[in-house]
Amino acid sequence: MTSNPAFHILWLDAHISLPTECRGLKTLYQSELALAAAEFPVRPDPIDVAICSNLHIFGAPFTFASAADAALKFIGDNSNQKKIILITSASLGKEIIPKILEENFSIHSYYIFCGYMQGNVAWASDYLESGMNIQMFDFEIDLLLRLSRDLSNEFIEQGKILLNSNAKAALNYFECARALAEKAVERDTPSDPNDPHRPSTAHRQILDGENGLIALARRACNNNTS
C-alpha cells in the first residue's frame, strides 16, 4: 500500500519458526507462501492464502518472534512509529502483556490464539475489564477472518482521515479495505446452501455505490487532476 505502512503485525509463538510446528494459519502467514504449500501435505486453502497475501501487500507486514524478549525488543523499537497488532500464544501472551504494560509500550490490539480458551480466560479477564483491546480465538480461521475484517475497518478509517488532503492515498486504503473484506466474505460463506450463516457485508454499504467512499475518493482524484 505504502512505503511506510501504518500497521505492523507481530506474531509471537514459541514454535512459529519451526516448519514441523507450523499448521493452519501460521503456515499461511509465512512470507514464502508457495514454499509453505510445497512443504506440507495439506495445501493451504487458496482463499486463505489470498487473504494473508493481501494483509501483507495492503500495508500490514509481518514479523515473527519465538520468545517474549525478542518480541518486546521489536515493540520497543517500533511502537512509536507503527500501530502494532500483536498475535500471541496464550502462554507467551500471559508472559509478555505485563511487561508491555510495565514499559508503557503502545499496542494497537491483541489477538490471543490458544488451543484451550477456557483455560486462559481467567488471566485475560482482568485486562479485558480494564478496557484493553484483546480478542481470544481457539480456531485459526476465526482469527484470520476477524483480523481481516478489523484491518479492513482500520483502513477505512485511515482513508477517511486522508480523503480531503490526499484523495489518491485514501482511495488506495478504501480499495484495500474492500479487497480484504470481500476475501473474508468469500472464506466465511458456507458451502452448504442450507446453512443459515451469512457473512457480514457491512463494508459494502460504506464503500460501494454512487455515494460510497470509493466513488467519493475517485471523484476527488479526478477533480484534483482536471
N, C-alpha and C positions, 0 to 999 in steps of 0.2 A: 504494500500500500504506500508506504513512505520509507525514506531512508532512515528515519528516526521514529519508529513506531511508539505509540503511547503506552502500549501494554506489552508485558512480557510474562510468559507462563513458566513458572519454576516447578518442576516435578521432583519431589523428594521421596525416594523409596530405596530401601537397603539393597534391593535386587534389580534396580532399573537398568544397570549396565551389564547384567548377566544375561546373555542370549537365552540360556536354558530357563530363565525365570520370567522372561517377557511373554505375557499372554494377553489376549484380548486388546483392550485399549492401549496398554503400554507398548505392545508391538506396533500398533498403528501410529503412535506418536514418535517412533524412531524417525530420525531425519532422512534415512535412506529407506523409504517405504518399499521400494522394489526389492531391495535385498532382504528385507524382513519377510516379504511374501515368498521369496525363494527358499528361505531357511526353514520355515515352519511347515509342518504337514498340512495344516488348515490355513488356506489362503484368507486374508482379511476380506471382509465384505467391501466391494468397490465403493459403495456409498460411504462407509466409514472412512475409507482412505480419502475420498473426495473431501469429506468434512475436515479431516485432520490436515490435509494439504491446504485447504482453504484457510484454516486457522493460522497456518504458518505464513502463507502468501499474503493474507489480508491483514497483516500488521500485528500478529501475536506470536513472535518467535518463541522457541522453547529452550530451556536449559535444564539439564538433568543433574541431580545430585543424589549420592547414595548415603550421605551422612549429614547429620544436623549441622555440624561445624562448617562444612563446605557450603551448605545452603545459607547459613547465617552470614557467612562472609559475602556471598553473592548479594544477599539482600542489603547488607550494609553498604556495599559498593554501588548499588544501583537504585535503591528505593527513592532517592531524591530526584532521579531523572525519569524513572519509569513507574507506571502503575503495575505492581507485581501481583499476579494471581498465583497463589500457592496451592498446588495439589500435593497432598502428602498422605502417606500411610497413617493409620491410626497411632501406631506405636511411636513413630517419629514425630507425628503431629503433637502428641502429648508431651514429647521432649522439647520441641522447638518453639511452640507457641509461648510458653512462659518466658523464654529467652528473648523472643521478638518483642514482647511487651516490656521486658526489663530494659532493653536497649532503646525502646521507644521508636522502633522501626515502623515504617508505614507499609501495610499490606492492603491492597485493594479488596481482596476477597479470598476466602479459604474454601477449598474443596477437600474433604477427607474421604478417602477411598479405603474401605475396610471390609474384611471378609465376614465379620460378625458385628453388625451395627449395634445391637442391643448391649453388647459388652463394652461399648465405648460411649454410650450416651451420657453416662454419669459424669465423667470428667469434662465432657464438652458442654454440658448443660450450663455450667457457671459462665462460660464465655458467651453462650447464646443469650443468656439472661442479661448480660451486660451490654448487649446490642452489637456484638461482633458479627460480621458477615461470614458465617460458617454454614456450609451445607455438607451433609454426610450422605454417602452412597455405598451400597453394597453390590451394585451391578454396574459393570463398566459402561454399558450402552446408556443407562440413565445418566451417568456422569457426562458422557460425551454429548448427549442431547442438551442437557442443562447448560453446559459450558458454551456450546454453540449458540444457544438462544440468548444466554446472558451477554455474550460478546456482541451478538447482533444488536441487542438493545444498547450496549455501550457505544457501538459505532454510530447508531442513530443519534445518540446524544452528542457525540463528538461532531457529527455532521451539522447538527443544529447550531452548535457554537460557532462553526466556521462559515455558515451559509451566507451571511451578509458581508464577510470580509474576504472569503476565498471560496467561491462557488465551485470551482473545479475540485478542490480537495473535499468539500462537502459532498459533492456528487460521488466521488470515489468511496467515501465512507458509506453513503446510502446504498450504493450498488453492492458493496462488500457485505453490508448488513443483510441485504435481501438474499444474496447467494448463500450465506451461512444458514439463514433461517429456512430457506427452501430445501437445502440439503437435510436439515433436521426434520422437516415435514416428510420428505421422501423416506428417510430412515424410520420415522415413527409411524408411518401409515401401515396398518395391519394388512397382512397378505390375505387374510380371511375376510371376504366382503361382508360377512355376517357379524364380524366383531364390531361392537358399538363404539369402540375407542376411535376418536378423531383427533389428529394432532392439532396443536394451536397454529392458527394462521393470522394471528392478530397483527403481525408485521405488515401484511398486505394492505390493511386499512390505513396504515400510516405512510407506507412507501409508494403504493401503486395508485394508478388512476390519474385523471387530469389534474387533480388538486393534491396529489401525493407529493411527498418530499423529493422523490426522484425527478418528477416532472418539474417541480419548482426549481430545483437546482439546475436542471438542464436549461430552463428558460433564463435563469440568471447567467449561466455561462454564455448563452447566445447573445444576451444583452451586452455582456462585457466585451464581446468580440465584434459587435456590429458597429 
